[in-house]
Amino acid sequence: MMFKAKGEKGQGLIEYALIIVLVSIVVIVVLALLGPAIGDIFQQIIDTI
């Protein structure tokens, strides 16, 4: 039978928090790099309407 350590629940929570932080950093970087291009596409759509 496997016994869980006392700090295992906190450790799992920290791992989930780190994953969320890393994903959010990636999203922010992608939006920062592609933001102007996406804005140009929307501007072209608005201009044609």
C-alpha positions as CSV (number, residue, x, y, z in Angstrom):
1,M,0.0,0.0,0.0
2,M,1.3,3.5,-0.9
3,F,1.3,6.2,1.7
4,K,1.1,9.8,0.7
5,A,3.5,12.3,2.2
6,K,2.1,15.2,4.1
7,G,3.4,17.8,1.6
8,E,2.3,16.0,-1.5
9,K,-1.0,17.9,-1.8
10,G,0.8,21.2,-1.6
11,Q,3.4,20.0,-4.0
12,G,0.7,19.1,-6.6
13,L,-0.9,22.5,-6.1
14,I,2.5,24.2,-6.8
15,E,3.0,22.1,-9.9
16,Y,-0.4,23.1,-11.3
17,A,0.4,26.8,-10.5
18,L,3.7,26.5,-12.3
19,I,2.1,25.0,-15.3
20,I,-0.5,27.8,-15.4
21,V,2.2,30.4,-15.1
22,L,4.2,28.9,-17.9
23,V,1.2,28.6,-20.2
24,S,0.2,32.2,-19.5
25,I,3.8,33.4,-20.3
26,V,3.7,31.6,-23.6
27,V,0.3,33.1,-24.5
28,I,1.5,36.6,-23.6
29,V,4.6,36.2,-25.7
30,V,2.6,34.8,-28.7
31,L,0.1,37.7,-28.5
32,A,2.9,40.2,-28.2
33,L,4.6,38.9,-31.3
34,L,1.4,38.3,-33.4
35,G,-0.6,41.2,-32.0
36,P,0.2,43.7,-34.7
37,A,-0.4,41.2,-37.5
38,I,-3.8,40.3,-36.0
39,G,-4.6,44.0,-35.7
40,D,-3.8,44.5,-39.3
41,I,-6.0,41.7,-40.4
42,F,-8.9,43.1,-38.4
43,Q,-8.2,46.6,-39.8
44,Q,-8.4,45.2,-43.4
45,I,-11.7,43.5,-42.6
46,I,-13.1,46.8,-41.2
47,D,-11.8,48.7,-44.2
48,T,-13.5,46.4,-46.7
49,I,-16.8,46.7,-44.8
